[in-house]
């Protein structure tokens, strides 16, 4: 009898522990800032921070931007790193190891951040989306796809899917993201496909240079009708910001998040 009571007690404790673990692992409720501002490579310009640095990400969070964009490459030893250009400190990222790259620190003393480090920092808050750009490989299409798979695996591993919006200039990468996770927010960057073409392939976001929308203003109305999310890059001029806001763009990517915040406030 005593043994049965002990077993029942252990089972009850295990059940409670399991429920607690499930609750603990549950993703937090997202409460993204209700503005259109996506800081391009983080909010770096005003305070002269390194672009794509964790400090620039944290500044975007401080400004309560609804998104902070960053760029991901893969090194020769398959490390995923955050940097805009395919070169860092005079070295080709794809042809260098991570150890070789971090021999040169960023201007604020940070190491070149890994995607792991960047996502770990970004998930400490729920106001700012992490807009993850997959940079196409300069070596091969296969490496672009491998980078995509590895980045998405890391997003899954770190449980940061609720924060992530994917973007890429490579339509092969965009389609691969959609194939691996049909519910993942993904936006195409190149500017050579209409909203109807994207809709046909199941891609629900467009993120083109603002000049593309100036040449194809009909795409704005088409996107609204089809439920395609509208974003534009990289917008640093107040007049163009006002034009995009008047056309109800969901997001505007900028190097001047403070200026865009002023324009949003003025137009309200």
N, C-alpha and C positions, 0 to 999 in steps of 0.2 A: 504493500500500500504506500509506504513512505517513498519507495523507489518510483512508483507511478506518479506521485505528486512532484518529485524532483524532475522527472522527465517532462511533465506538463509545464512546470515552471520554466525549464530551459527552452521549450518550444515557444512559450509565450514571449520570453525575452528575445528570442530569435526573430519572431514575427514583428515585435515592436522595433527592433533594430533595423529590420528590413524596410519597414515603412518609413522610419526616420531617414535611412540612407536614400530612399526614393525621393523623399521631400527635399533632402539636402542637395541631391543631384539635379533637381528641377531647375530649369533656366529661369532667371529673374524676368519680371515683367519689363518689357522695353518701354521706355518713356522718351522717345526721340524728340528733340527740340522741334517745335512746330514752325520752322522757318525753311527757307529754300537753300541755305548756305552750305556749300561743300568746300571745305578748305583744300586747295590744290597742293598736294605734298605736305599737308599739315598747315597750320598757321605760323609761317616762318618769317614773313617779310618784315613786319613792323619791328620785331625784336631781334632781327638779324640772326635767326636760328638756322641751323643746317636743315636744308630741305629733306623731307622724309625721315627726319630724326624722331625719336620718341619724345623729345622736348617739344617739337613742333606739333606732334599729335596731342600732347597734353595741353598745349596752348589752345588748340582747336576745341578741346573739351571745355577748357576754362571759358572760352568765348561762347559756349553752347551752340556751336555749329551743328546742324543736323547731320553732317557727314564730314569725314576727313579722308581724303584720297591718298593712296600710297601705291608704290610700284614694286613688283616682285620679280627677281631674276633667280636663276639657279647657277651655282658655281660649278667648277670642274669636278669637285668631290660631292656634288649633288646637295649642297647646303642651299637653303632658300634664304635670300637676303633682300633687304628693302633698300632700293636705290633707284633713281630715275633713269640715268643713262646706262648703256651697256658696259661702260668703263667706270672704274673707280680708282682714284689716285694714280691715273696713268696706266692701270692694268685692266685688261679684258676680264670682266666678271666670269664669263663662261669658261675662260681658259685659265683661271686662277683658282687656287684653293681658298677656303675661308680663312685659314691661318695666314696666308699671304696677304689677303685683303685687310685684315684687322691690324696689320703692322702699322697702318696709317690711321690714326683716329679722326673722327669728325672735328670740325672747328671748335665745338664746345666741349671736346674731350670724350664724348661718347664713342663707343665702338660702332662700326657699321652694324646696324641691328639685323638680327635674324628675324625671319617671319615669326618664329616661336616667341621671341622676346616682344615683338611689336604687338602680337595678338594678346599676349599675357597682360601687357599694359593696357591695351584698349578695352579689355573685358572688365576692367575695374569700375566701369561707369555704364550708365544706360541712356545717356542723352545723345550720344554721337555715334552714328553709323560708321563702320569701318569699310571704306570703299576700296576694294582690293583689285588693283589692276595687274593682270597677268601679262607680262611683257613677252612678246614672241621671241623665240630663240633666234639668234643670228647664225646659228649653226645648222639647225634642221627643224622641220615640222615635228618630227618625232620627239625632240627635246621640249618643244612647246607643249605637247600633249602630256609628256611626263611631268613637267613642271605643274601643269594644271591639276593632274591627278594627285601629286604630292601635296600641293597647297590645299586642295579640298580635303584630303585625308587629315591634314593637320588641323584644319578648321573643325572637322568632326571630332578629332581626338581631344582638342581643347574645349569642346562644347561652346564654340563661339558663333555657330550658325545664325542665331538671332540678330547678331550685330552686322553680318556681312552682306554687302552688295558687290557682285563681281562685275568688272568691266574689262574689255580687251579690244585692241585693234584687229586681232585675228578672228575671222568668222569661224574658222575651224575650232579655235579655243572656245568661243562663245557657244557653239553647238555642242562641244564636249561637256561644258559645264551643265547645259540644259539636259543632256543625255544622262549624266551622272546624278543630277538632282533637279528634276523638273520643277520643283517649287522654289529653287534658289533665285533670288532677284539677280538678273544679269542684264547688262546694257552694252550695246555695240557702239564702237567709237569711230569707225573709219569714215562714215558719212556717205557711203555709196549704195545704200539700200533704203527703199521707202518703208514707212511704217507698215504698209500692207504686206510687203515681203517678209519683214520680221515676224509679223503676226502669223503668217503661214507656217513659219518654222518654229512657232511656239516661243519666240523671244519677245519679252514683254517690256523691254526698255531700250530707249535710244538716247545716246549721249554723244552728240556731234558738236564740232566746232560751230560757234554761233553763225559764222559766215555761210554754212550749209543751209541753215534755216532762213537766212536772208535771201539766198538764191532759190530756195524751195519753200516759200511761206505756206504753200498748200499742204505740206507735210505736217505742219503744226495742227491744223484742223483735222487732218486725217488721223493723226495720233490720238487726239482727244476723242474722236468718234470710236476708235478701235480699242481704247483703253490702254494705249501704249504710254508708259511713263516717259516724260520729256525731261532731259537734262541738256545743258550746253556748257562747253568749255572753250578756252579759259578766259573768263570775262572779267576785265579789269577797268572797263570804261563805264561811267555812271549812266550815260545815255543808252548804251546797249543793255545794261542791267534793267533800266526802266522799261525798255521795249520787251524784254523777255518776261518781266514781271507782269506787264499788261497782257501778255499772251498766255499767262497762267502756266508757266513752266513749273514743274514740281521741284526741280533742283537747278541750281546754277553753280558751277565750279569756278572758283576764283582764287587768285593770289592776294586779293584784297578783301578778306572777309569783313573787316571793320567797315569799309566803304559800302559793301553790299548791305550790311546791317543798317546803315544809315538810310540807304535808299528804300529798303523794306519799311522802315519806320516812317519815312517821309510820305510814301505812297499810301500808307494806312490812313 
